[in-house]
Amino acid sequence: MKIAILSRNARLYSTRRLVEAARERGHVVRVLDPLRCYVRIAPGAVSMRYKGKALRDIDAAIPRIGTSSTFYGTAVLRQFEMMGVYTPNPSDAVLRARDKLRCLQILSAQGLDMPVTVFGDNPDDTNDVLAMLGDPPHVIKLNEGSQGTGVVLAEKRSASQSVVEAFRGLYANFLVQEFIAEAKGSDLRCFVVGGKVVAAMQRDASAGEFRANLHRGGTASKADLSAQEKRIAIRAAAALGLGIAGVDLLRSKRGPLILEVNASPGLEGIEAATGVDVSDQIIRHLERNVKK
C-alpha cells in the first residue's frame, strides 16, 4: 500500500510515528507538505502535483492538517478523495470538527451532551446571551483555537463582558460555555480509531491553570473509561464522520460531557501515557479499508 501523510513537518512526533508504523508493516509511505501540493480541476481529469512531479497511485492519505492551513489543507485532501484515494478523515469531516460551533451543533442534534454553550454576534445582545448561559464562571473560547489557545476563564459577569468585547474588537468568532467546576481541571482524551476507543488518558491541569492541555503544562496518565464514556466517544466521532479522532470528555455531575473533537489528535501524549501503539492501530485501520 502507498500511503501519503499530509503534514507540514516530517520531524513532528506524530508524523514520524506514522511513518515508522507504516514501514514496519511493509508499506511505502511519503510525507507531503499540503501547501506544496497543487491541483488541476477539470471534468473527469482531476490531478495533483508535488514539487513538480505528478502524484499517482496513492492508496491512502492520512491528514495531519494544522489549524493555520485548514482551508488549503482540506482542499488538497478533497482532491485526493476525487482521485479515489481513501482517507480515514474526509475533508468535510475535518471541517466539521475544526469549526467548534458547527461541531457542537451536530453533536447536540445527535443527543450528545456537552457544556451549555451560547453564541451571539451583535454587541447589543451580549447581556442577554450571557443570561441564557447563567451565572459565571464562564469559559470563552475562540471558535477555531487549538491546544488550549484562545481559551479564557472569566469568573465574574463583568469579566465575561470584557473578554467578549475584546474578542469582538478582533473580529474573532467565539463561543461562551458553562464552567464545569467538578471536573477540577481534568479531562479525558479518548482516542478513537475505526469505531473503537483504542487508548484513553486523563489530563490534569497544572497548579493555577484550568486547561488540562499538555501544551499548557498539564500532565497525563492512563485512564479507565466507563462503558458510557466509550459509547459517547465513539458516537461523537461517527457523528462527524471521523475514522480517527481525539474526543475530549469532562466528567460532570450529569454524566460525561463532550468538550471537543479533534480531527488531528497528537500521538505523543497518548502513546506515552498509555503504552498503546496508536500509530500501528491507525495503519491497521487503513489496511482494513483500502480496496486493493
CORZIDA-V774475 format. One record per run of one state. SS is the DSSP state (A for helix, B for strand, O for the rest). FROM is the first residue (numbers start at 1). TO is the last residue. If there is no record, write none. Layout:
# CORZIDA-V774475
ss=SS from=FROM to=TO
ss=SS from=FROM to=TO
This chain:
# CORZIDA-V774475
ss=O from=1 to=1
ss=B from=2 to=6
ss=O from=7 to=12
ss=A from=13 to=24
ss=O from=25 to=27
ss=B from=28 to=32
ss=O from=33 to=33
ss=A from=34 to=36
ss=B from=37 to=40
ss=O from=41 to=46
ss=B from=47 to=50
ss=O from=51 to=52
ss=B from=53 to=54
ss=O from=55 to=59
ss=B from=60 to=63
ss=O from=64 to=66
ss=A from=67 to=82
ss=O from=83 to=85
ss=B from=86 to=86
ss=O from=87 to=88
ss=B from=89 to=89
ss=O from=90 to=90
ss=A from=91 to=98
ss=O from=99 to=99
ss=A from=100 to=109
ss=O from=110 to=113
ss=B from=114 to=114
ss=O from=115 to=116
ss=B from=117 to=118
ss=O from=119 to=122
ss=A from=123 to=133
ss=O from=134 to=137
ss=B from=138 to=142
ss=O from=143 to=150
ss=B from=151 to=154
ss=O from=155 to=156
ss=A from=157 to=169
ss=O from=170 to=173
ss=B from=174 to=178
ss=O from=179 to=180
ss=A from=181 to=183
ss=O from=184 to=185
ss=B from=186 to=193
ss=O from=194 to=195
ss=B from=196 to=204
ss=O from=205 to=213
ss=A from=214 to=216
ss=O from=217 to=218
ss=B from=219 to=222
ss=O from=223 to=226
ss=A from=227 to=240
ss=O from=241 to=241
ss=B from=242 to=242
ss=O from=243 to=243
ss=B from=244 to=252
ss=O from=253 to=254
ss=B from=255 to=262
ss=O from=263 to=267
ss=A from=268 to=274
ss=O from=275 to=277
ss=A from=278 to=289
ss=O from=290 to=292
